[in-house]
């Protein structure tokens, strides 16, 4: 599900300020703001602050505004640069780089690379890593991709009611713990890397950074 901005919008901009994943945009001269359905995480913050009640969940939108669902989606098809996910060979190199760093530090971890939608591209668990580390690594990558930032930055939001609701609605896949970093190419988010299994959060982050170095050396 996603939220949709209708023609009732007055370009107030309050929704932009509260969106945690920066999925609300417009262009000069456009009559309203628009929500990217591929990025929206259904957090309802935009709906709460809208001063003119112009925002609805797609499944609850009034019949007279149903066309706004396609209007929002079409805006991003026209204005958002087309980017692809991390190719599998590079994603696997990232996993191996994270493993290599962990091995040098005497750790055993799982690393997971996902695309922007949070779907897995490559996942690798070292022999001594705990079985649950695979789930945790994927959850961290999924979270970083969903929010377009490092999961460590989400920790202060973890106890807020709206964030806890998100965790429930995403069946526990949202994980505001260190060890997930978004993969960014300019202004485009290609996906994310997640790592779990080390004894300290900062070690998971260092493994992620070792993985990201693969893309940096490739010119991304």
C-alpha positions in Angstrom: 0.0 0.0 0.0 1.0 3.6 -0.6 -0.3 7.1 0.1 -1.5 9.3 -2.7 -1.7 13.1 -3.0 -4.8 14.3 -4.7 -5.6 17.5 -6.6 -6.8 19.0 -3.3 -3.1 19.7 -2.6 -2.3 23.4 -2.0 1.5 22.9 -2.2 1.9 23.6 1.5 4.9 21.3 1.8 4.4 20.1 5.3 4.3 16.5 4.1 7.7 16.9 2.6 9.2 17.9 5.9 7.9 14.8 7.8 8.4 12.1 5.2 11.2 9.8 6.6 12.1 8.4 3.2 12.0 11.6 1.0 9.4 10.1 -1.4 7.4 13.3 -1.9 8.4 15.6 -4.7 7.2 18.1 -7.3 8.6 20.3 -10.1 8.5 24.0 -10.7 5.1 25.0 -12.0 3.4 21.7 -11.0 0.0 22.1 -9.4 0.7 19.8 -6.5 3.2 17.5 -4.7 3.3 13.8 -5.6 4.2 10.6 -3.7 6.5 8.0 -5.3 4.6 4.6 -4.9 7.9 2.7 -5.2 9.4 4.4 -2.2 6.5 5.2 0.1 6.6 3.0 3.3 3.0 3.6 4.4 4.0 5.5 7.5 1.0 7.9 7.4 3.1 10.9 8.6 2.2 12.9 5.5 -1.6 12.3 5.9 -1.4 13.4 9.5 0.2 16.8 8.8 -1.7 17.7 5.6 -3.6 20.9 6.4 -6.2 20.3 3.6 -6.8 16.6 3.9 -5.4 16.0 0.4 -3.6 12.7 1.1 -5.2 9.3 1.2 -4.1 5.7 1.4 -4.5 4.1 -2.1 -7.0 1.6 -0.8 -9.1 4.2 0.9 -9.1 7.0 -1.7 -12.5 8.5 -2.6 -13.9 7.5 -6.0 -13.7 11.0 -7.3 -9.9 11.0 -6.7 -9.0 7.5 -7.9 -7.3 9.1 -11.0 -4.7 10.5 -8.6 -3.2 7.1 -8.1 -2.0 7.0 -11.7 -1.2 10.7 -11.7 1.3 10.3 -8.8 2.9 7.2 -10.4 3.1 8.9 -13.8 4.8 11.9 -12.4 7.7 9.7 -11.2 7.8 7.6 -14.4 8.4 10.9 -16.2 10.7 12.7 -13.8 12.7 10.0 -12.0 16.0 8.9 -13.6 15.9 5.3 -14.5 18.6 3.4 -12.5 19.2 -0.3 -12.1 20.0 -2.3 -9.0 23.6 -3.5 -8.2 24.5 -6.2 -10.7 24.7 -9.7 -9.2 28.4 -10.0 -9.8 29.1 -6.8 -8.0 26.7 -7.7 -5.2 28.5 -11.0 -4.7 31.8 -9.1 -4.7 30.4 -6.9 -1.9 29.4 -9.9 0.1 32.8 -11.5 -0.3 34.5 -8.2 0.6 32.5 -8.0 3.8 33.4 -11.6 4.6 37.1 -10.9 3.9 37.1 -8.0 6.3 35.3 -10.0 9.0 37.7 -12.9 8.6 40.7 -10.6 9.2 39.1 -9.4 12.4 38.4 -12.9 13.6 34.6 -12.6 13.1 32.0 -14.6 11.3 29.1 -12.7 9.7 26.4 -12.8 7.1 26.2 -10.1 4.5 23.1 -9.3 2.3 22.7 -7.0 -0.7 19.2 -5.9 -1.8 17.8 -3.7 -4.5 15.9 -0.5 -3.8 12.6 -2.4 -3.2 14.4 -4.5 -0.6 14.4 -7.7 -2.6 17.6 -9.8 -2.1 20.3 -9.9 -4.8 23.0 -11.7 -3.0 23.3 -13.2 0.5 26.3 -15.0 2.0 26.8 -16.6 5.4 30.2 -17.5 6.7 30.6 -21.0 8.0 30.8 -20.0 11.7 28.1 -17.4 11.5 24.9 -18.0 13.5 21.9 -19.1 11.4 19.8 -16.1 12.5 22.4 -13.7 11.2 21.1 -14.3 7.7 17.7 -13.0 8.6 19.1 -10.1 10.6 21.5 -9.0 7.7 18.6 -9.1 5.3 16.4 -7.1 7.6 19.1 -4.4 8.0 19.6 -4.2 4.3 15.8 -4.0 3.7 15.5 -1.2 6.2 18.4 0.8 4.8 16.9 0.5 1.3 13.4 1.5 2.5 14.6 4.6 4.3 17.4 5.5 1.9 19.9 5.9 4.7 22.1 4.0 7.3 20.1 2.0 9.8 22.2 3.5 12.7 20.5 6.9 12.0 17.1 5.3 12.7 17.9 4.3 16.2 16.5 7.5 17.8 13.2 6.9 16.0 12.8 3.3 17.3 10.6 4.0 20.3 8.2 6.4 18.5 4.7 5.0 18.0 4.6 5.6 14.2 7.9 3.7 13.8 6.8 0.8 16.0 3.7 0.6 13.8 5.9 0.4 10.8 7.8 -2.5 12.3 4.6 -4.4 12.9 3.2 -3.7 9.4 6.4 -4.8 7.8 6.4 -8.0 9.9 9.5 -7.2 11.7 11.7 -6.6 8.7 12.2 -2.9 9.7 15.2 -3.0 12.0 16.7 0.3 13.3 20.0 -1.2 14.4 23.5 -0.5 13.1 24.7 -2.6 10.2 22.7 -1.5 7.2 23.8 1.2 4.7 22.1 2.4 1.5 23.9 2.0 -1.8 23.8 5.4 -3.5 24.9 6.5 -7.0 24.6 10.3 -7.1 21.0 11.0 -6.0 19.8 7.5 -6.9 19.4 4.7 -4.3 20.4 1.4 -5.9 19.7 -0.7 -2.9 21.6 -1.5 0.4 24.1 -3.7 2.1 23.3 -5.3 5.5 25.6 -7.2 7.9 24.9 -9.1 11.1 26.9 -11.5 13.3 29.7 -9.6 14.8 29.8 -8.9 18.6 29.6 -5.1 18.3 27.4 -2.8 16.1 30.4 -0.8 14.9 32.0 -4.0 13.5 28.9 -4.6 11.4 29.2 -1.1 10.0 32.9 -1.6 9.2 32.0 -4.8 7.3 29.4 -2.8 5.3 32.0 -0.1 4.5 34.4 -2.8 3.2 31.6 -4.0 1.0 30.8 -0.5 -0.4 34.5 -0.1 -1.3 33.9 -2.6 -4.1 31.6 -0.1 -5.8 33.8 2.9 -5.1 36.7 1.2 -6.8 34.4 0.4 -9.7 33.6 4.1 -10.2 30.1 4.3 -8.6 
